[in-house]
Structure formats: C-alpha cells, structure tokens
Amino acid sequence: MRVTIKDLAKYCGVSPGTVDRALNNRPGIKVKTKKNILEAARLLNYRPDLTARSLVKGRTMTLGIVLFDLYNRSFAQLLNAVELKARELGYHLYIALTDKDSENEKECLEYLVNHKVDGIILFTVNQGKEFEEYLHSFSTPIITIFNFLSDHWEYVGIQERKSMRDAADFIIKRGYKKFIYICPPLKYLGKSNIYTQEERLKGFLEGLSMNGIVEPPLIINHNNYLEQLKELVFNKAEKTAIVCSCDLYALEVMNYLKDKGLKVPEEVGLMGYDNIDVLKYVNPKLTTVEYPVESIGFKAVESLVHKIEHGHFLTEKSKTLDYKIVVGESI
C-alpha cells in the first residue's frame, strides 16, 4: 500500500502541512523536525504521488523534445544539455525520435501531448500553414530549434547562412580555388523542412560569389558521397577544399582521403560544421564551425519553462546565438 503524507504525519506526530513543508524544502519548519520527517520518508519508502501533485499545480512537471535521431553526435550533445537544464529546473524529459519522417513526427507530437507534457522543444521536418495550424490545436507551448518554421513560433538557433558565408570566406582567404560541398540532406529539398541545410548552402554560395569565385562548387547531395569522391582526381596545384555540412560527414571523408593516401590539408583541404566533442581525438585537427548546441538546449529549456510558469517566453522571436570558426589543421 502506498505511504501517504497523512501516514508520514501520523508516524512523526506532526501535521500533514509540516510534512509537506519538509518534503518540498519550504520554510517554516525546524531543522530537527525536517530531518526526522525525511528520515521517516526514507524508512517507510515514501514516494510522491505525481498525479495528485500535477492536479494541484496544474502541471505534470514534464517536457517533451522531438529530434530526428541520435546518430549525429551534436544531437546527443543537445539532448544531454536539455535533460540537464530540465532537471535543474525541476522537470523530467520525454524523448521522441522521428527518423526525419513527417508522419512519425506528428505521431511523436500526439504522444507527448497525450502524456500531458507542459511544453515541447521541436526540431521539425514539417512546414507550412497547415502544419502550423495543427501545432496550434494542441494549446501546448512549443519552442522550435534548428529548423525555422515561421515568425509565429519561438525559435532558438544561429545565423546559419552567415556562418557558412564566413566559412567560405575563411577558406578562400587561404588560397583555395575549387570546392566540393557535401550535404546529403539536400536530397529532401522541397519535400521536408531542411531550413538549416538550405541556409548553409545559400551562405556558402554567397561566400564564394562575394570573393569572386565564378566556378560553381560540386554539390554532392546523396548518401553515397564517398562513392562520388572515388570518381574525382585531386590535383595539389588546384587547391581543392571539401566542405561538409556536418562533422560526421567530414570525419568519414577524412578517413577516405587517408585510405587513398591523400594528405590533409597538403593535397586536399577539409572543413566540417558543428564542432562535435569527439573532434579532440581526430588528427589532423578538423577545421569547423562551432554550432553551440549546448547553449541552444539550455536557452530553449529556460525559455520554455518561463512560458509554462510565467506565461511568456524568455526569448525574443527568432533568438540567434553566437557561432565561431574553430581553426584546426585541415584547411
């Protein structure tokens, strides 16, 4: 049988209100009394009734997060940051993974709403007016990250286009003349919300144009990008740089180049994007753009909880955080 607050009160010879103050660390209770109550709770294996608590507070003290998957290390870093900040603020986290499928995403959202989460952090593949109306029907606070929906939704990310424009400028200033751009998610262009990848490509092309590069880059937009690289001949004199839209692709390309006996950066330059934590184990050190995933996770949780508890988000619409180019040895 579940031990209740009334049972603890009777056991300790105090009022239920005193027990409630002790369990919830509220003022108005003597230190010795609080210690005795907490010890009794441990001995009697007391567990709080979360359903009853949620009815009193009007909240379940849970958040939901919708992500593609956890294959990309940056997503795992983001999830760790979100869970840490949520727990710090007194919330537990439901995790839903969509595998980049628009219908799976809707099922994930339904699942979270049906479990009465207090708010949702959404990395969406959906887009458009109909989808936004669908989200509004939930009456659940939602904050979007990475893939932008519209100005009607709170958003936390970075200036994707500017970051890749700066990356292109950085590479060109080091003498590179020919470019290969690897981004498999571009195959979903026009089919799904790939805002981050679209913006990065636009920024990269703008960066080339602003620096007078007239030869268009080779854009590889499918999963067999290593197979396509096999068809290419790299000439050291041509100063070719391979730019990848995430570090995961860049690491696979680096391994491929090493297997082919091509030196980085002497024969081929290489740049990634994200600055995932495992790069510290990579040689040569990868030049990349630091995507502040932990800061994005912290900011999203803080703003969402503020909305839940105070009625408005902490962020302004389309809150963008800082990024930076991490200078390594591969460019």
ZABAMAR-790276 format. One record per residue (C-alpha): x, y, z; residue in one letter. Coordinates in Angstrom, 1 decimal, padded with zeros to 4 digits. Layout:
residues N
+--------+--------+--------+--------+
!   east !  north !     up ! residu !
+--------+--------+--------+--------+
!      X !      Y !      Z !      a !
...
+--------+--------+--------+--------+
***
This chain:
residues 331
+--------+--------+--------+--------+
!   east !  north !     up ! residu !
+--------+--------+--------+--------+
!  000.0 !  000.0 !  000.0 !      m !
!  001.3 !  003.5 ! -000.9 !      r !
!  002.5 !  005.5 !  002.0 !      v !
!  000.8 !  009.0 !  002.0 !      t !
!  001.7 !  012.3 !  003.5 !      i !
! -001.0 !  011.6 !  006.1 !      k !
!  000.7 !  008.4 !  007.1 !      d !
!  004.0 !  010.2 !  007.5 !      l !
!  002.3 !  012.9 !  009.6 !      a !
!  000.8 !  010.3 !  011.9 !      k !
!  004.1 !  008.4 !  012.1 !      y !
!  006.0 !  011.6 !  013.0 !      c !
!  003.3 !  013.1 !  015.2 !      g !
!  003.1 !  016.3 !  013.1 !      v !
!  000.5 !  017.9 !  010.8 !      s !
!  000.3 !  017.0 !  007.1 !      p !
!  001.3 !  020.6 !  006.4 !      g !
!  004.5 !  020.2 !  008.3 !      t !
!  005.3 !  017.0 !  006.3 !      v !
!  004.6 !  018.9 !  003.1 !      d !
!  007.0 !  021.7 !  004.0 !      r !
!  009.7 !  019.2 !  004.8 !      a !
!  009.3 !  017.2 !  001.6 !      l !
!  009.2 !  020.2 ! -000.6 !      n !
!  012.0 !  022.1 !  001.2 !      n !
!  009.7 !  025.0 !  002.2 !      r !
!  010.4 !  027.4 !  005.1 !      p !
!  008.5 !  027.4 !  008.4 !      g !
!  009.9 !  024.1 !  009.9 !      i !
!  012.5 !  023.3 !  012.5 !      k !
!  015.7 !  021.7 !  011.2 !      v !
!  015.3 !  018.7 !  013.6 !      k !
!  011.7 !  018.2 !  012.6 !      t !
!  012.5 !  018.3 !  008.9 !      k !
!  015.4 !  015.8 !  009.5 !      k !
!  013.1 !  013.4 !  011.3 !      n !
!  010.4 !  013.6 !  008.6 !      i !
!  012.9 !  013.0 !  005.8 !      l !
!  014.3 !  010.0 !  007.6 !      e !
!  010.8 !  008.6 !  008.2 !      a !
!  010.1 !  009.1 !  004.5 !      a !
!  013.2 !  007.0 !  003.7 !      r !
!  012.4 !  004.3 !  006.2 !      l !
!  008.8 !  004.0 !  005.1 !      l !
!  009.7 !  004.1 !  001.4 !      n !
!  007.6 !  007.1 !  000.7 !      y !
!  007.1 !  008.0 ! -003.0 !      r !
!  005.3 !  011.2 ! -004.0 !      p !
!  002.0 !  010.9 ! -005.9 !      d !
!  002.9 !  012.7 ! -009.1 !      l !
! -000.6 !  012.6 ! -010.4 !      t !
! -002.0 !  014.3 ! -007.4 !      a !
!  000.8 !  016.8 ! -007.4 !      r !
!  000.1 !  017.6 ! -011.1 !      s !
! -003.6 !  018.2 ! -010.3 !      l !
! -002.6 !  020.7 ! -007.5 !      v !
!  000.0 !  022.5 ! -009.6 !      k !
! -001.9 !  022.3 ! -012.9 !      g !
!  001.4 !  020.9 ! -014.4 !      r !
!  002.9 !  017.5 ! -014.9 !      t !
!  006.5 !  018.9 ! -014.5 !      m !
!  007.5 !  017.2 ! -017.7 !      t !
!  008.8 !  018.5 ! -021.0 !      l !
!  009.0 !  016.8 ! -024.4 !      g !
!  011.7 !  017.0 ! -027.1 !      i !
!  011.3 !  015.9 ! -030.7 !      v !
!  014.5 !  015.1 ! -032.6 !      l !
!  015.4 !  013.3 ! -035.8 !      f !
!  017.7 !  010.7 ! -034.2 !      d !
!  020.8 !  010.4 ! -032.1 !      l !
!  023.3 !  009.3 ! -034.8 !      y !
!  024.7 !  012.7 ! -035.1 !      n !
!  026.8 !  013.4 ! -032.1 !      r !
!  025.7 !  017.0 ! -031.9 !      s !
!  022.1 !  015.8 ! -031.4 !      f !
!  023.3 !  013.7 ! -028.5 !      a !
!  025.1 !  016.7 ! -027.0 !      q !
!  022.0 !  018.8 ! -027.4 !      l !
!  019.9 !  016.1 ! -025.6 !      l !
!  022.3 !  016.0 ! -022.7 !      n !
!  022.1 !  019.7 ! -022.3 !      a !
!  018.3 !  019.8 ! -022.5 !      v !
!  017.9 !  017.0 ! -019.9 !      e !
!  020.5 !  018.6 ! -017.6 !      l !
!  018.7 !  022.0 ! -017.7 !      k !
!  015.3 !  020.5 ! -017.4 !      a !
!  016.3 !  018.5 ! -014.3 !      r !
!  017.9 !  021.6 ! -012.8 !      e !
!  014.6 !  023.4 ! -013.2 !      l !
!  012.6 !  020.5 ! -011.7 !      g !
!  011.3 !  018.9 ! -014.9 !      y !
!  011.6 !  015.4 ! -016.3 !      h !
!  012.0 !  014.8 ! -020.1 !      l !
!  010.2 !  012.7 ! -022.6 !      y !
!  012.2 !  012.0 ! -025.7 !      i !
!  010.7 !  011.3 ! -029.2 !      a !
!  012.7 !  010.4 ! -032.3 !      l !
!  011.2 !  010.9 ! -035.8 !      t !
!  013.8 !  009.4 ! -038.1 !      d !
!  013.2 !  012.5 ! -040.3 !      k !
!  009.7 !  011.3 ! -041.2 !      d !
!  007.0 !  013.9 ! -041.2 !      s !
!  004.2 !  011.5 ! -040.2 !      e !
!  006.3 !  010.0 ! -037.5 !      n !
!  006.9 !  013.5 ! -036.2 !      e !
!  003.1 !  014.0 ! -035.9 !      k !
!  002.8 !  010.7 ! -034.0 !      e !
!  005.5 !  011.8 ! -031.7 !      c !
!  003.8 !  015.1 ! -031.0 !      l !
!  000.5 !  013.3 ! -030.4 !      e !
!  002.3 !  011.0 ! -027.9 !      y !
!  003.8 !  013.9 ! -026.0 !      l !
!  000.5 !  015.9 ! -025.9 !      v !
! -001.4 !  012.8 ! -024.8 !      n !
!  001.0 !  012.4 ! -022.0 !      h !
!  000.3 !  016.0 ! -021.0 !      k !
!  003.8 !  017.4 ! -021.1 !      v !
!  003.9 !  021.0 ! -020.1 !      d !
!  005.9 !  022.1 ! -023.2 !      g !
!  007.7 !  020.8 ! -026.2 !      i !
!  011.0 !  021.5 ! -027.9 !      i !
!  010.7 !  020.8 ! -031.6 !      l !
!  013.3 !  020.1 ! -034.3 !      f !
!  010.8 !  019.7 ! -037.1 !      t !
!  010.9 !  018.3 ! -040.6 !      v !
!  007.4 !  019.6 ! -041.3 !      n !
!  006.5 !  023.1 ! -042.5 !      q !
!  003.7 !  025.2 ! -043.9 !      g !
!  000.4 !  026.8 ! -042.8 !      k !
! -001.5 !  023.5 ! -042.3 !      e !
!  001.2 !  022.1 ! -040.0 !      f !
!  001.3 !  025.3 ! -038.0 !      e !
! -002.4 !  025.2 ! -037.5 !      e !
! -002.0 !  021.6 ! -036.4 !      y !
!  000.5 !  022.7 ! -033.8 !      l !
! -001.8 !  025.5 ! -032.6 !      h !
! -004.5 !  023.0 ! -032.0 !      s !
! -002.6 !  021.4 ! -029.1 !      f !
! -002.6 !  024.6 ! -026.9 !      s !
!  000.8 !  023.3 ! -025.6 !      t !
!  003.8 !  025.7 ! -025.5 !      p !
!  006.2 !  024.8 ! -028.3 !      i !
!  009.7 !  026.3 ! -029.0 !      i !
!  011.4 !  025.4 ! -032.2 !      t !
!  015.1 !  024.8 ! -032.7 !      i !
!  017.4 !  024.5 ! -035.7 !      f !
!  014.7 !  024.2 ! -038.4 !      n !
!  012.8 !  027.5 ! -038.6 !      f !
!  009.0 !  027.4 ! -039.0 !      l !
!  007.8 !  031.0 ! -039.2 !      s !
!  007.8 !  034.2 ! -037.2 !      d !
!  004.7 !  032.8 ! -035.3 !      h !
!  006.9 !  030.4 ! -033.3 !      w !
!  009.6 !  030.9 ! -030.8 !      e !
!  012.9 !  029.8 ! -032.2 !      y !
!  016.5 !  029.3 ! -030.9 !      v !
!  019.4 !  028.8 ! -033.4 !      g !
!  022.2 !  030.6 ! -035.1 !      i !
!  022.5 !  032.7 ! -038.3 !      q !
!  023.1 !  029.6 ! -040.4 !      e !
!  023.6 !  031.5 ! -043.7 !      r !
!  026.1 !  034.0 ! -042.3 !      k !
!  028.0 !  031.2 ! -040.5 !      s !
!  028.7 !  029.4 ! -043.8 !      m !
!  029.3 !  032.6 ! -045.7 !      r !
!  032.1 !  033.3 ! -043.1 !      d !
!  033.3 !  029.7 ! -043.5 !      a !
!  033.6 !  030.2 ! -047.3 !      a !
!  035.5 !  033.5 ! -046.8 !      d !
!  037.8 !  031.8 ! -044.3 !      f !
!  038.7 !  029.0 ! -046.8 !      i !
!  039.1 !  031.3 ! -049.8 !      i !
!  041.5 !  033.6 ! -047.9 !      k !
!  043.8 !  030.5 ! -047.6 !      r !
!  044.1 !  030.2 ! -051.3 !      g !
!  041.6 !  027.5 ! -052.2 !      y !
!  040.2 !  027.8 ! -055.8 !      k !
!  038.0 !  024.7 ! -056.2 !      k !
!  035.3 !  023.5 ! -053.9 !      f !
!  033.2 !  020.4 ! -053.2 !      i !
!  030.2 !  020.8 ! -050.9 !      y !
!  028.8 !  017.6 ! -049.3 !      i !
!  025.3 !  017.7 ! -047.8 !      c !
!  023.2 !  014.5 ! -048.2 !      p !
!  020.1 !  016.1 ! -046.5 !      p !
!  019.7 !  018.4 ! -049.6 !      l !
!  018.1 !  015.4 ! -051.3 !      k !
!  015.0 !  016.4 ! -049.2 !      y !
!  014.9 !  019.9 ! -050.7 !      l !
!  011.2 !  020.7 ! -051.5 !      g !
!  010.0 !  017.7 ! -049.6 !      k !
!  010.8 !  018.4 ! -046.0 !      s !
!  011.8 !  021.3 ! -043.7 !      n !
!  015.6 !  021.4 ! -044.1 !      i !
!  016.0 !  025.1 ! -043.2 !      y !
!  019.4 !  024.7 ! -041.6 !      t !
!  020.9 !  022.9 ! -044.6 !      q !
!  019.3 !  025.3 ! -047.2 !      e !
!  020.6 !  028.3 ! -045.3 !      e !
!  024.1 !  026.8 ! -045.0 !      r !
!  024.2 !  026.1 ! -048.8 !      l !
!  023.0 !  029.6 ! -049.6 !      k !
!  025.6 !  031.1 ! -047.3 !      g !
!  028.4 !  029.1 ! -048.8 !      f !
!  027.4 !  030.0 ! -052.4 !      l !
!  027.1 !  033.7 ! -051.3 !      e !
!  030.6 !  033.5 ! -049.8 !      g !
!  032.1 !  032.2 ! -053.0 !      l !
!  030.4 !  034.8 ! -055.1 !      s !
!  031.4 !  037.7 ! -052.7 !      m !
!  035.0 !  036.5 ! -053.1 !      n !
!  034.9 !  036.4 ! -056.9 !      g !
!  034.8 !  032.6 ! -057.3 !      i !
!  032.9 !  032.1 ! -060.5 !      v !
!  033.3 !  028.3 ! -060.9 !      e !
!  030.4 !  026.7 ! -059.1 !      p !
!  031.2 !  024.1 ! -056.5 !      p !
!  030.4 !  020.4 ! -057.0 !      l !
!  027.4 !  019.8 ! -054.7 !      i !
!  027.0 !  016.2 ! -053.5 !      i !
!  023.5 !  015.7 ! -052.1 !      n !
!  023.2 !  011.9 ! -051.6 !      h !
!  024.3 !  009.4 ! -049.0 !      n !
!  026.8 !  007.7 ! -051.3 !      n !
!  029.1 !  010.8 ! -051.3 !      y !
!  032.2 !  008.7 ! -050.7 !      l !
!  031.4 !  006.8 ! -053.9 !      e !
!  031.3 !  010.0 ! -055.8 !      q !
!  034.6 !  011.1 ! -054.4 !      l !
!  036.2 !  008.0 ! -055.9 !      k !
!  035.4 !  009.4 ! -059.3 !      e !
!  037.4 !  012.5 ! -058.7 !      l !
!  041.1 !  013.2 ! -059.2 !      v !
!  042.6 !  015.7 ! -056.8 !      f !
!  045.4 !  017.9 ! -058.0 !      n !
!  047.5 !  019.6 ! -055.4 !      k !
!  048.1 !  022.6 ! -057.6 !      a !
!  044.3 !  023.2 ! -057.9 !      e !
!  043.9 !  023.8 ! -054.2 !      k !
!  040.6 !  021.9 ! -053.7 !      t !
!  038.6 !  022.2 ! -050.4 !      a !
!  035.9 !  019.8 ! -049.4 !      i !
!  033.3 !  021.4 ! -047.2 !      v !
!  030.8 !  019.2 ! -045.3 !      c !
!  027.6 !  020.4 ! -043.7 !      s !
!  028.3 !  018.5 ! -040.5 !      c !
!  031.4 !  017.0 ! -038.8 !      d !
!  030.1 !  013.4 ! -039.2 !      l !
!  030.5 !  013.6 ! -043.0 !      y !
!  033.8 !  015.4 ! -042.7 !      a !
!  035.2 !  012.6 ! -040.5 !      l !
!  034.2 !  010.0 ! -043.0 !      e !
!  035.7 !  012.0 ! -045.8 !      v !
!  038.9 !  012.4 ! -043.8 !      m !
!  039.2 !  008.6 ! -043.3 !      n !
!  038.5 !  008.1 ! -047.0 !      y !
!  041.3 !  010.5 ! -048.0 !      l !
!  043.7 !  008.9 ! -045.6 !      k !
!  042.9 !  005.4 ! -047.1 !      d !
!  043.6 !  006.8 ! -050.5 !      k !
!  046.9 !  008.2 ! -049.4 !      g !
!  045.8 !  011.8 ! -049.8 !      l !
!  047.3 !  014.2 ! -047.3 !      k !
!  045.0 !  016.7 ! -045.5 !      v !
!  045.5 !  019.6 ! -046.0 !      p !
!  048.6 !  019.4 ! -048.2 !      e !
!  046.6 !  017.8 ! -051.1 !      e !
!  043.0 !  018.4 ! -050.1 !      v !
!  041.5 !  020.8 ! -047.7 !      g !
!  038.7 !  019.7 ! -045.4 !      l !
!  036.2 !  021.6 ! -043.3 !      m !
!  033.3 !  020.4 ! -041.1 !      g !
!  030.4 !  022.0 ! -039.3 !      y !
!  029.2 !  021.5 ! -035.6 !      d !
!  032.5 !  021.1 ! -033.6 !      n !
!  031.3 !  017.9 ! -032.0 !      i !
!  033.1 !  016.9 ! -028.9 !      d !
!  034.9 !  013.8 ! -030.4 !      v !
!  037.0 !  016.1 ! -032.6 !      l !
!  039.6 !  016.3 ! -029.9 !      k !
!  040.6 !  012.7 ! -030.8 !      y !
!  041.0 !  013.5 ! -034.6 !      v !
!  044.3 !  014.1 ! -036.4 !      n !
!  044.8 !  016.3 ! -038.2 !      p !
!  042.6 !  018.6 ! -036.1 !      k !
!  039.4 !  019.4 ! -038.2 !      l !
!  038.7 !  023.0 ! -039.0 !      t !
!  035.0 !  023.5 ! -038.4 !      t !
!  032.2 !  025.9 ! -037.4 !      v !
!  031.2 !  025.7 ! -033.8 !      e !
!  027.5 !  025.1 ! -033.5 !      y !
!  026.5 !  026.0 ! -029.9 !      p !
!  024.2 !  023.0 ! -029.3 !      v !
!  024.6 !  023.0 ! -025.5 !      e !
!  023.7 !  026.7 ! -025.3 !      s !
!  020.8 !  026.2 ! -027.7 !      i !
!  019.5 !  023.4 ! -025.4 !      g !
!  019.9 !  025.5 ! -022.3 !      f !
!  018.2 !  028.5 ! -023.8 !      k !
!  015.3 !  026.5 ! -025.2 !      a !
!  014.6 !  024.9 ! -021.9 !      v !
!  014.9 !  028.1 ! -019.9 !      e !
!  012.6 !  030.0 ! -022.2 !      s !
!  010.0 !  027.2 ! -022.4 !      l !
!  009.8 !  026.8 ! -018.6 !      v !
!  009.5 !  030.5 ! -018.3 !      h !
!  006.5 !  030.3 ! -020.7 !      k !
!  005.0 !  027.5 ! -018.7 !      i !
!  005.4 !  029.2 ! -015.3 !      e !
!  005.0 !  032.9 ! -016.2 !      h !
!  003.0 !  032.9 ! -019.3 !      g !
!  005.6 !  034.2 ! -021.8 !      h !
!  008.9 !  033.1 ! -023.4 !      f !
!  012.2 !  034.5 ! -022.3 !      l !
!  013.5 !  034.7 ! -025.9 !      t !
!  012.6 !  037.3 ! -028.5 !      e !
!  011.2 !  035.9 ! -031.7 !      k !
!  014.0 !  034.1 ! -033.7 !      s !
!  016.6 !  034.2 ! -031.0 !      k !
!  020.0 !  033.6 ! -032.5 !      t !
!  023.2 !  032.7 ! -030.6 !      l !
!  026.8 !  033.2 ! -031.5 !      d !
!  028.9 !  030.8 ! -033.5 !      y !
!  032.6 !  030.8 ! -034.4 !      k !
!  035.1 !  029.2 ! -036.8 !      i !
!  037.3 !  026.7 ! -035.0 !      v !
!  040.7 !  026.9 ! -036.7 !      v !
!  042.2 !  023.4 ! -037.0 !      g !
!  044.8 !  021.8 ! -039.2 !      e !
!  042.7 !  020.5 ! -042.1 !      s !
!  042.5 !  023.9 ! -044.0 !      i !
+--------+--------+--------+--------+
***
